[in-house]
Amino acid sequence: MFSPFETYGVFGCVSAGLFGLVVGSFLNVLVHRLPRGESVVSPGSHCPACGAGILTRDNIPVVSWLLLGGRCRTCGAPISARYPMLELANAVLWALVFLRARQWPELLAGVFFASACLALAAIDLEFQILPDKITLTGLAAGFLLSLFSKTRTPGSALLGAAIGGGGLFLLAFLYEKIAGQEGMGLGDVKMLAMIGAFLGPAGVVVSVLLASLSGSAVGLAAIAFGRGNRKTRLPFGVFLAAGGVAALFFGDALAARYRTLWR
């Protein structure tokens, strides 16, 4: 079976990036509306400041933001740079997933997982929550897509979800009992279960390791620059998302390298 890149080459890679831009625009809708309990379907796209509907020509990913100078055409209110940044990031991730995918189910799983992690990171960074509509939907999608994969099995997806969600839940429970305060929420638990459903047990280990290292580095930097202390709570979902995406691309190589250390 030919990989997607072997079949469509550069044209397919560019097309994947363009589709990623469009999906990135929808991710912005999720990031803005899900934490506020709003429908992601209706009403249509509108300015958060004045409520004016956004014209089709003003709704082109990245391009419209640049042409408008990052401001609403109607009221002139600033539009956050998060919108084009999220769209561009999703486009890049989709193109990279297309390059590495060895089969079509792997491509579909990869772009879904990358977009889910990106949306969760953006939401957790701004609102400190991880919506069930993304984590639980992703958990189900990870298992269902494993049924069609030749690189993952349903058993691996279930075991990864169990280790990821169950392990983090146990850790959070023990921390709360010992420290007397909540260390992380159930949203993190569900997110790691989703990661396990897509990446399996090895992916969970790599994701947690990378998330812990990056989170510790950011925490120490915040303390060093007087921006926090040992009790400052960081949005761990951001680091889980970064670790999960890194594991998606480099997890197999890192796990193989780790195993060789013990031989």
C-alpha angles and dihedrals in degrees: 000000000000119000118241091254093049088051101045105014121190092347090060092047092052091045090051089052092050092049087049090057091054093047089046088060089056090048087060088057090052092048093050101040110031096064089049093050093243127144115262090209105051144069100031124246111305141163111273090214104050102010094234115152115253114241119234092247089053093052100067109124114258094338096072092048090053094046091049092048090238093298137110112262091220106043103010094235113156117260113216117253085228089084099064092033092056091046093050093046091052091048091053092047092050091050092049092048089051090054095051101036113112096192139014098257088052090052092051092047092046097052092044092050095045093050092046091052091047093051093046092050092051093047095046092047092054104030106019092233136107110210118227089221088071103031098044093040088051091048091055093043092051092055095043093049090050087066089069099037126104093196098049132041130210087243091056091048093051093045092047091050092047094048093043099045098031095044095049092044090054091047092049091047093051092045092052091049094048101037097033093230138081112269099186138353132246089257089072089049093053092045093054089048087055090050090051092051090057102034105027128223096312091050090053092054093048092045094051092045093051092042092051093048094048093043091050091049092051092045093051091047091051091052092046092053094043095249096121147350138231091284096049108123116228124200096255091186088071091058093042089053092050091046092047094051091046089050090050090061103028105017097101093049093046093047091049091049090050092051091053090058089065097047 
